[in-house]
Amino acid sequence: MANVRKDREWRDYLIITVAMVLGSVGLGVFLLPNHITMGGVGGIASILYWGFGIPVSASYLVLNIFLLIFALRILGWRFCAKTIYAVIVFSVSLSVVERMAAGTALLSDQPFMAVVVGAFFLGCSSGLGLSVNASTGGSDTVAAMVHKYYDLSLGNIILLCDMVIVTSSYLVLRDWEKVIYGYVLLFIMSLFVDKVVNMMRRSVQFCIITEKYQEMSHAINEQARRGCTIFEGVGTHTGEPVRMLFVLARQKESSMIFSIINEIDPHAFVSQSAVIGVYGLGFDPFKRKRHNKVKSLE
């Protein structure tokens, strides 16, 4: 069990590293050179850069330190440790990207395409980070704090937090066209954030009918680290008693479960279906809003 947790931690930090590099490319290559404002701390850092010449990587790091102090009590050490790592990696990679992209602006004659491509990189960055309980800092951290207690879309929370920041960029840019591009950026980013988070956390349901149900349930418990429930039934065609395994897992664990099934009983009858949400031990925690709804129905 300890080795599995350690492997997951390493995988999480690898995902965070990739996510932060993607985000730094989106900001440093497509948005900053084209004077397009993003939201959150990155947006504030961009405004400080355009207005006062302060390096984005430096102000981004300092502002996030203050924000994480407040987030520590709400989100805990594990989230904050990953977020601190994410902020450091993002700051370092952004500093490298700024130096490499100095004096160049990709898609400078196509600002809308710059918005779309930058939103793709930044949305994927935020979504990947949030899917492993980390954050790129800024409004992502605020969204994670709200999402811990309320069943609200992460993308929508980030979108609302960032509207004010993008609007305030007019004080420096003095160009409403750039502000409008910033609004478009936020909207597209919110779509990518929700898409990536839902993709990474998507769950599936297995119904497995097999004579080797005990061996298979043990293998799923040990190898896939997922619980099984055994249902007793009767086949209407044969009239024989059957046993069915009911398994809930993440979509990314499906290939492992199929491998287990194929190895133990290639002739098993299996159905797989997507589920909207799974809440409880080993999956997503209950949110306060949903819990209150359940109480009101009782």
C-alpha positions in Angstrom: 0.0 0.0 0.0 2.8 2.4 0.9 4.5 1.7 -2.5 1.2 2.4 -4.3 0.8 5.7 -2.5 4.4 6.6 -3.3 4.0 5.8 -7.0 0.9 8.0 -7.1 2.7 10.9 -5.5 5.5 10.6 -8.1 2.9 10.5 -10.8 1.1 13.5 -9.4 4.3 15.6 -9.3 5.1 14.5 -12.9 1.7 15.7 -14.0 2.2 19.0 -12.2 5.5 19.5 -13.9 4.1 18.9 -17.3 1.1 21.1 -16.5 3.2 24.1 -15.3 5.5 23.9 -18.4 2.4 24.0 -20.6 1.0 27.0 -18.7 4.3 28.9 -18.9 4.4 28.4 -22.7 0.8 29.6 -23.1 1.5 32.8 -21.0 5.0 33.6 -22.1 4.7 32.8 -25.8 1.1 33.7 -26.8 -0.4 36.1 -24.2 2.3 38.4 -22.8 3.9 39.4 -26.2 0.4 40.1 -27.6 -0.7 42.1 -24.5 -3.6 39.8 -23.7 -4.6 39.6 -20.1 -5.4 36.4 -18.3 -7.0 36.2 -14.8 -5.7 35.4 -11.4 -2.2 36.1 -10.1 -0.9 35.7 -13.6 -3.1 38.5 -14.8 -2.1 40.7 -11.9 1.6 39.9 -12.7 1.0 40.7 -16.3 -0.5 44.1 -15.5 2.5 44.9 -13.2 4.8 43.9 -16.0 3.1 46.2 -18.6 2.7 49.1 -16.2 6.0 49.0 -14.2 8.3 46.5 -16.0 8.4 44.1 -13.0 9.2 40.5 -14.3 6.1 38.4 -14.4 7.9 35.3 -12.9 9.0 37.3 -9.8 5.7 39.0 -9.0 3.8 35.8 -9.7 5.9 34.0 -7.1 5.6 36.7 -4.4 1.8 37.1 -4.8 1.2 33.4 -4.6 3.2 33.1 -1.4 0.8 35.5 0.3 -2.2 33.7 -1.1 -1.0 30.2 0.0 -0.6 31.4 3.6 -4.4 31.9 3.7 -5.0 28.6 1.8 -2.9 26.5 4.2 -5.6 26.2 6.9 -8.4 25.4 4.5 -6.7 23.1 2.0 -4.1 21.4 4.2 -0.4 20.7 3.8 -0.8 18.1 1.0 -2.6 20.5 -1.4 -0.3 23.4 -0.4 2.8 21.4 -0.8 1.8 20.4 -4.4 0.8 24.0 -5.1 4.0 25.4 -3.8 5.9 23.0 -6.1 3.6 24.0 -9.0 4.1 27.7 -8.4 7.9 27.3 -8.2 8.0 25.2 -11.4 5.7 27.7 -13.2 7.8 30.6 -12.1 11.1 29.0 -13.2 9.8 27.7 -16.5 8.1 31.1 -17.2 11.4 32.8 -16.6 13.1 30.5 -19.1 10.3 31.0 -21.6 10.4 34.8 -21.3 14.1 34.8 -22.1 13.7 32.4 -25.0 10.8 34.3 -26.4 12.2 37.8 -25.8 11.5 40.1 -28.7 9.2 37.6 -30.5 5.4 37.5 -30.6 3.7 34.5 -32.2 0.4 35.2 -34.0 0.9 38.9 -33.5 -1.2 39.5 -36.6 -3.9 37.1 -35.4 -4.8 38.0 -31.8 -7.9 35.8 -31.7 -5.8 32.7 -32.6 -3.3 33.8 -30.0 -6.2 33.8 -27.4 -7.4 30.4 -28.4 -4.0 28.7 -28.4 -3.0 30.5 -25.1 -6.3 29.4 -23.5 -5.7 25.8 -24.6 -2.3 25.8 -22.9 -3.4 27.6 -19.7 -6.7 25.7 -19.4 -5.0 22.3 -19.7 -2.4 23.5 -17.2 -5.0 24.5 -14.6 -7.1 21.4 -15.3 -4.2 19.0 -14.9 -3.0 20.6 -11.7 -6.5 20.6 -10.1 -7.1 17.0 -11.1 -4.2 15.9 -8.9 -5.2 18.3 -6.0 -2.7 21.0 -6.9 -3.1 24.4 -8.3 -1.2 26.9 -10.5 -1.9 29.5 -7.9 -4.1 32.6 -8.0 -7.7 32.1 -8.7 -7.1 28.3 -9.0 -6.4 28.2 -5.3 -9.4 30.3 -4.5 -11.5 28.0 -6.7 -10.1 24.9 -4.9 -11.0 26.5 -1.5 -14.6 27.1 -2.6 -14.9 23.8 -4.4 -13.9 22.0 -1.2 -17.2 23.0 0.5 -19.6 23.7 -2.4 -20.5 21.7 -5.5 -19.7 24.5 -8.0 -17.9 24.1 -11.3 -14.2 24.8 -11.0 -14.2 26.6 -14.3 -17.1 28.9 -13.4 -15.4 29.8 -10.1 -12.2 30.7 -11.8 -14.1 32.6 -14.5 -15.9 34.8 -11.9 -12.7 35.5 -9.9 -10.9 36.6 -13.1 -13.4 39.0 -14.6 -12.4 41.8 -12.3 -8.7 41.3 -13.0 -9.1 41.3 -16.8 -11.3 44.4 -16.6 -8.7 46.2 -14.5 -6.1 45.7 -17.3 -7.7 48.6 -19.1 -6.0 50.9 -16.6 -2.7 49.9 -18.1 -3.4 48.9 -21.7 -6.0 51.6 -22.4 -7.4 49.3 -25.1 -10.9 47.8 -24.7 -10.2 45.5 -27.6 -7.5 43.8 -25.5 -9.9 43.6 -22.6 -12.5 41.9 -24.7 -9.8 39.4 -25.9 -9.1 38.8 -22.2 -12.8 38.0 -21.6 -12.8 35.5 -24.5 -9.6 33.9 -23.1 -11.3 33.4 -19.7 -14.4 31.8 -21.2 -12.3 29.4 -23.4 -10.0 28.6 -20.4 -13.0 27.7 -18.2 -14.2 25.2 -20.8 -10.8 23.5 -21.0 -10.4 23.4 -17.2 -13.7 21.6 -16.7 -13.0 19.3 -19.7 -9.6 18.3 -18.4 -10.7 17.9 -14.7 -13.8 15.8 -15.7 -11.6 13.7 -18.1 -9.1 13.0 -15.4 -11.7 12.2 -12.7 -14.2 10.4 -14.8 -15.5 7.1 -13.3 -16.8 3.9 -14.8 -19.0 1.1 -13.5 -18.3 -2.6 -14.2 -20.8 -5.5 -13.9 -18.9 -8.8 -14.3 -20.6 -12.2 -14.3 -18.0 -15.0 -13.8 -17.7 -18.4 -12.1 -14.3 -17.2 -10.8 -15.7 -14.3 -8.9 -13.7 -14.9 -5.7 -10.4 -15.0 -7.5 -11.3 -12.1 -9.7 -12.5 -9.9 -6.8 -9.3 -10.7 -4.9 -7.2 -9.6 -7.9 -9.1 -6.4 -8.4 -8.7 -5.6 -4.7 -5.0 -6.3 -4.7 -3.9 -5.0 -8.1 -6.4 -2.3 -9.0 -6.9 -1.2 -5.4 -10.7 -1.1 -5.9 -13.4 -2.7 -3.9 -16.0 -5.2 -5.2 -19.5 -6.1 -4.3 -20.9 -9.6 -5.1 -24.5 -9.9 -6.1 -26.3 -13.3 -6.3 -28.7 -13.9 -9.2 -30.3 -16.4 -11.4 -29.8 -16.7 -15.2 -33.3 -16.7 -16.8 -32.1 -18.7 -19.8 -30.3 -21.5 -17.9 -32.0 -21.2 -14.5 -28.6 -21.6 -12.9 -27.4 -19.4 -10.0 -24.8 -16.8 -11.0 -22.5 -14.3 -9.1 -22.0 -10.8 -10.4 -19.2 -8.5 -9.3 -20.0 -4.8 -9.1 -17.0 -2.5 -9.4 -16.6 1.3 -9.5 -13.2 2.7 -10.7 -11.6 5.7 -12.5 -11.7 5.5 -16.2 -7.9 5.5 -16.4 -8.0 2.2 -14.3 -10.3 0.5 -16.9 -7.4 -1.1 -18.8 -6.0 -2.6 -15.7 -9.4 -4.1 -14.7 -9.9 -5.5 -18.2 -6.4 -7.1 -18.1 -7.3 -8.7 -14.8 -10.6 -10.0 -16.3 -8.9 -11.4 -19.4 -6.2 -13.1 -17.4 -8.5 -14.8 -14.9 -11.6 -15.5 -17.0 -11.5 -14.6 -20.7 -15.1 -15.9 -21.0 -16.6 -13.7 -18.4 -19.6 -11.6 -19.3 -18.7 -7.9 -18.7 -20.6 -4.6 -19.1 -19.0 -1.2 -18.6 -20.8 2.1 -18.4 -19.9 5.7 -17.5 -21.2 7.2 -14.4 -21.9 10.9 -13.7 -20.2 11.0 -10.3 -19.0 8.7 -7.6 -18.7 10.0 -4.0 -17.3 8.4 -0.9 -14.2 6.4 0.1 -11.5 6.4 -2.7 -13.4 8.8 -4.9 -14.7 12.4 -4.7 -15.8 13.8 -1.3 -19.3 14.9 -0.7 -19.8 18.6 -1.2 -21.8 20.7 1.3 -24.4 21.8 -1.3 -25.2 18.2 -2.3 -25.3 17.1 1.4 -27.8 19.8 2.2 -30.0 18.7 -0.7 -30.0 15.2 0.6 -30.9 16.3 4.1 -33.8 18.4 2.8 -35.3 15.4 1.0 -35.3 13.3 4.2 
